[in-house]
Amino acid sequence: MRAAWYENRGPARKVFQVGELPTPEPGPGELRIRLAFSGINPGDVKKRQVWLGSAAPAFPRTVPHSDGAGVVDAVGDGVPAAWIGRRAWCSYAQSYRPYGTAAQYTVVPEGCVGALPETVSAEQGACLGIPGITAHRAVFVDGPVTGRTVVVAGALGSVGRAVAVLARRAGAQVIGTVSRPGQLAALRELGVDRAVCAGDDVVDAVLALTGGRGADRVVEVAFDANAALDARLLAPGGTIAAYATHEPAPTLPFWPLAFKNATVRLLGYDDFPREAVRLALPDITAAAAASALSYPVAAVHPLDEIAAAHEAVERPGTPGRVLLALPD
């Protein structure tokens, strides 16, 4: 099969190789997907870079990317044969595993694969995995959100978009934030109850919509920058669910959070419980099938241009997801 891989971490153009590798065979509990598209996430780029002081690759050879979409063509022991021939989207292909979706074929545990409805394109299917599963965990890890207020920081980002959609579909009141006024129209089109620019306007909006009580959940993309603001947003007993930070050792506003008996929940996708992944798959699939969850695609690169694709994620120009198209 054609695949892209690296054997050392570093700049994309220095470390990526593209060529032929053996086609993998599914083991027990696994299935194999003939991929059409591979989705590239910031975490895939960080694993290839020298990040957090680690320069040694996790495996002698790494085929990157955890997300993708295509057609199941083989199953291992314990996996129903009914999967064969079905369109599918997947995640966790390269989570603690060496061979991800930057290849014509990938092998994934069955519990990390969702059926892809005919109404959802393979391009969109390749966008669902890491963002959708992270969003689902952020929304539901502390229980149902029906009738609750959820603030989504950076609601037009990949995870934020999925948080807003999943929370709204679960009956929450959703307040989404963006960094620039020019983004507000796109945020309103996403269907949030209130669209605001980040800053003090968020506090006013939350207090106005909740009768002064505050938000039950804040889903945060920049914990270091916004922890103090989030503490102001929270209702007593509320939760901040943070999945990203720029500063790896952020300052925590202890007393403002303590006085609200707040929970700070930090989310690391690679280490989510598999039961949480199993619960996420049908909800994400249903949102995509209903055309509620979809992503703008900034660029689709052929496999041979994987270095350029990674650079587009590192230095984004056009908003949207970056994908690899796998050869037939």
N, C-alpha and C positions, 0 to 999 in steps of 0.2 A: 504494500500500500504506500501511497505518497503521504509523507508526514513532514512536519517541521519540529525541530528539537534543539536543545542546547545542552552542553555538557559542563559549562562553567557559567557563572553569573557575570553580568556586565552589560554594556550597551548593546542594544538590539542588533545593530549591524555588525557587531564584532562576534557575537556568540551564536546567533541563529544559523542552523544548517537545515537544508531542505533536500530530501531524497527519499529513498526506499527503505522501509522497515517491514519486518514480518507482520502480517495481519494477525491481530490478537484473537485468541479463542476465549469464549466466556467460560468461567468456572462455575462451581455450584452457587446458585442464587444470583447469578449475573446474566445480563443479556448484552448482545452486541448491536450497535447502531451503525448503519451505513449513513454517514453524516452528509448533510447538504450545506449546513452553515455552522460555524463555531463562533460563540459570543466571547468578546474580550472584555474583561472587567479590570478595574484598577488593581485588585488583588493579584491578578495574573501577571501584571506588569511588575508589581513589587516583588513577587517570588523570583522573577528573572533578574531583577536589579540587586545590587548590594544594598540591602535594606535592614535597618535596625542592627547594623554592625556585623551581619552574617554574610560572608562571601563564599561559603562552601555550599554547593548545590545539595539538595536533599537526596538526590538519586544520581547515579553515574550518568544517566541520560534522562532528560525530562521533555516529554511532549506536553506543551502547556495547554491551559484553559480547561475550566470545569464545565462550562455550559455549551450546549449544542442542540441541534435538531436534525432529524432525518427519519429513516425507516429501520425498524428492527429486522435483522436478517438471520439471527441465530440466538439460541438461549442455552443456558447451562442447566445442570440438574436442579430440579426443584422449581423451575420457572415455567409457567404454563406455555405450551406451544402456541396458544392463541395470540401471543405477542407477535409472532413472526408475520411480517408484512404490514404491521401497524405503524402509522406515523407516530413519532414520539419526540418529546423534549426531555433533556436530562440536565442534571447538575452533579457536582461532586466527582466528576470523572478524574480530576487531578487534585483531589483533596486527600493528602497522605497516600497518594498513588502516583506512579511515575508517568502514566500515559493518558493524556487528556484528549481534548477534542480538536486539536490542530492537526488532524489526520483524517484520512478517508473513513476510518473505522475507529470506534472506541468501545471499550467494555466497561459497564457500569453496574453496580448493584441494583436489583430490581426496585428496591425501595427508594431509589433516587431518580426514577423515571416516571414521567407523566404521559398519558395518551394525548396526542396533539389533535385537536378537532380539525375537521376538514375546512372549517371556516377560518382557521388561523394559519397564516403562512409559515413556512419553515424559518424565514428570516425572523419573524416575531417569536417563534418558538425558541430560537437561540438566544433571545434576550431575557427570557423569563427566570432563569435559574437562580443565580446568586442574588440579584435584586429582589425577586419575588419571595424567596424563602427567608431572606433577612427581614424583609418587610413583614411577612406573616408572623415571624417570631417576635418582632418588636411590638406588633399590635396585640397579639393574643397571649404572650407568655405570662401575663399577670391576670388572665381571666377575660371574660367577655367584655365587649365595649358597647353593647347596646345601651343607648341612652346616655352615654358618657361623652365627654369632650376630649378630643385628641388634637394636639398641635403638632404639625408636621413641619420641621425646619428643612428648608431646601426642597420644597415639595415638587419641583420640576426635575430633580435629579432621578437617577435610575431607581434607587431604593425609595426615595420620598414619593415618587409617583405611585409606586405600588402600595405604599403605606396609605396614602390618601384614598385610593380606590378600594382597598380591602377594608379599611375602617368604615368608609361610607356604606359599603355593601353589608357590613355587619351591624349597621344601625347607629353608628356614632355620629356626633356632630364634629365636623372636621374644619379646622382652621389651618390653612397652608401659608407658608411664608416663602418669599423670594427675596433676592438681594437688590433687584432693580425694578423701578416702576414699570419699565417697558415689558416686564415679564408677567404683569398682573393679568392681562387678558388671557394669556395661555393657561394660567393657573385657574382662572374662572371656568374655562372650557373643560378643565379636568373634573369639575363638579363639586369643588369644595364649598362648604357653607359660607366661608369668609376667606378672602384672599387679601393678604397684607404684606407690606415690605418689612423686612426684619428690623428690629429695634423697638423703641418704646411704643410704637403703634401696635405691636403685637400684644403688649400688656393691656392696653386700652381695649383692644378688640376682644381679648379673652375675658376680661372682667365684665365687659358689656354683654357678651353672649351668655355668660354663666351667672349673672346676677351678683357679681363680685366674688364668687366662690373660687374661681380658677380652674385650670385644666386638670383632668384626671390623668392624662398621659401626655408627655412630650417626647416625641421621637426626634433624636438629635444627630445631625451629621457633622457638627463641629463642636464637640464637647468642651474643648479648651476655651474657645472663644465665647461660648454661650451659656456656660454653666451658671453664672450669676443671674443672667436673664431668665434662664429656665426655672431657677429657684423662685423668682418672682411670679412666674406664670402658674406654678403648681397650686392645686387645691390641697388642703390637708389630706395626708395619706396618699398623695399622688406619686407617680413614677416617671423618672426620666429614663428612657431606653436609648442609649447611645451606641451607635455602630461605627463611629469614626471620630478621629481627632487629629489635628495637625501637630500639636505639641504632645509628644508621647508621655510626658509627666505633668498633666494639667493641674492647676490649682483648684481645689474643691471648696466652695462656699459652705463650710460645715454648718455654722449656726443657722443661717437662713433655711437650709434643708432640714436640719434637726428639729427646728421649731415646728416644721410641718410634718414631722415623722415621715419624711419622704424616702422613697426607694430609688437608688441609682443602680440601674441594671446595664451592664456592659455586654455587648453582643459580639461574639466571634463566630462567624459563619462556619468555618471549618470544624468547629467543635460543638455544633448544635446536636442535641440528642436525635437519634434517627427517628424516634417516635414523633418529634416535632416536625421533621421533614415529611414524614408520611402524612401527617395532618395537613401540611401546607399544600401538597401537590394538587388535591382536588379543588381547593379554593382558588388557587392561582389559575388552574386550567379553566374553571368556570368563569372567572373574571375575563380571561382572554377570549373565551368563546362568546361572551356577551358583548364583545368589543368595548368593554369598560377599561381594560388594561391593554395598552399598546404603547409602543415606543417609537419616537422618531429615529431614523437610521441616518447617521451622518455620512457613513462610507462603508462600502463593501470591497474588500481587497481579495485578490486571489491568494492562494496559499503561498506562492512564491514571493509575495510581497509582505510577508508577515512582519518583517522589521519595520516597514513603513506603517503598518497597521498599529504596531505597538507604539511607535512614535506619535501617531495620531491620538492615542489614549493619553500618553504622557503630556502632550502639548495640544489640547483640544482647540480647534478653531470653530468649526460648525457644531452647534449643539446636537447631541444624539449619540446613539450607540455605534460602535465600530465592530464590524463582523468580518470573518473570513469565509469566502466561498470555497468549498472543497471541490476538487475535480471529479467528474463523473467516472 
